[in-house]
Amino acid sequence: MSLRVLALAAASVWLAAAAPAPKTVELYAMDCGVIHEKDADAYADDGAYKGVARDLIVPCFLIRHPKGDLLWETGLPQTIYDQPGHKAFGMFTVEHRLTDQLKALGLAPGDIKFMSVSHSHFDHIGNGGLFATSTWIVDADERTYAFRPQQRADKDEFPRYAALETAKTILIQGDAPYDVFGDGSAVIYQAPGHTPGHTVLLVKLKQAGPVLLTGDMWHLAESRAARRVPRFNTDRAQTLQSMDRVEKLAADTKARVVREHVPEDFAALPKFPQPLR
């Protein structure tokens, strides 16, 4: 059976199990692609991953709340799905469109009240333009970084989220966390260093307890304990400070830490379309 047939079959299963409107907070983990790294050297500036091949999951998370929905991360561009074998540039795979996964829950991009990303790299904001009618919650420094001249000149990446420039926007200024729904159930914390305005999201669930979605604090599983800093981070010292801040947040809240690109962390979450509650 072809990958396309398997994907369509999976979509039909999702549609048969569409989620009702939430009475409590729910978290859905969606598969928004895979990055196939033949050499992960860039993910540690101490040379630890030189020559190491690794696959990095690219997730999107939907937080359903009685007051509306928050999409955290938009994933790799879903247009990759339409490439032969669901691949483009040789290192990216997209087996499920983000919009198809939302549709499985009876939602369309226009239904998403809030959209936010941990940062504006290609694999996190790749479908950002689809959510220009949502309210974009973004760190002020990250917004500036996303619209810097260098990014505007990128004819492949920039058009994928350029529509956010005129979207309704909530800017997170200073160091205070931002409480999305005003009840402590979804709070965004600044954790800069990977990019100037990188953030993490703490979600508090009634049954599962706190879950901390950590963006690109740690790309590979072993990077957390080893405190490894990618070569392409914008500020090394700031990254290490943010690691300390995020570790303290996790300890203080006793949160389940999700290293977003780590396949085993993603696999440990309920398989879509089942939510974590």
Steps between C-alpha positions, in 0.01 A plus 500: 500500500640846409582769755224719351239224542615439856474871575148516358401196701634661815306818424179301466561346843553845647177629346308215657628602843449877491532662842205683659531854632707485818355535848851506643851566366629245248838467328534335158842405361503513119764368260618797295803338339842344549848644444748236384848612607789307347744695715368661821823691566318836499298405807797517740790743496727251682519260205304228681271426203750523215416230247196384700182435300173576675132550419327792672122499535324829421182526708212744519290522814137601526381614841121488509343718769140593577593860409653408164786313337873570509728357232859471626744453209389471137761251378674448170317642197223258419563562130783248540225237517431560131860428400589152366521268799397789729855632491672819394866604508583139588488539880136578586200269508138601556256209519199695630376848415438717804167612354389137461577433864303806607215389274495167682401698809236697311723807475641722226780759529241775531362334814827529690473791744867525598818394323850510645836342418801445722704686238499591134722232345382326184378184675293685758338778299484318165119520481470830685331682214202265518414652839504871416140529622599369845648722769876449486666497843870571459796630697580852379865414431399191303261699282782740416727203425237338275464815291866601482636587153686170468175306541305726267756420232439125534262431212422148620444534874371854548186473282383207713433729796513853356122541547555503877651848469149649480328245724347598833796467734565483873861598568668353808725771639747475787563187704155431643319182384188532289182323615312419177154429644536690828457192719852357514421208270732611217787733586782611269845559653796673341804278444724689255834394360406259224348808339458845659138439600480122543221391739363187670142410589371357828162326469314392813267204448244373750591132481853491356629799694749760369665446161791719390548536123857615465538603136867476398658506845632151421488347152643156584414286801846508657542876455296578811721321753817606318383865466608508137455818302443490122755680284228713342349644820503879510644527855682219682505659847134590472421142395664358812315748720173398335579133556535575871176699499306226321640227725392701806154551352470126437615418853279760668187387313593129489425516128543228244770636268449449128815553294310582187736354238570177690304211340462302824348801680248542219425126487428498873210743453154369403487411131293747300206552511500398864567792738687537824262637760 
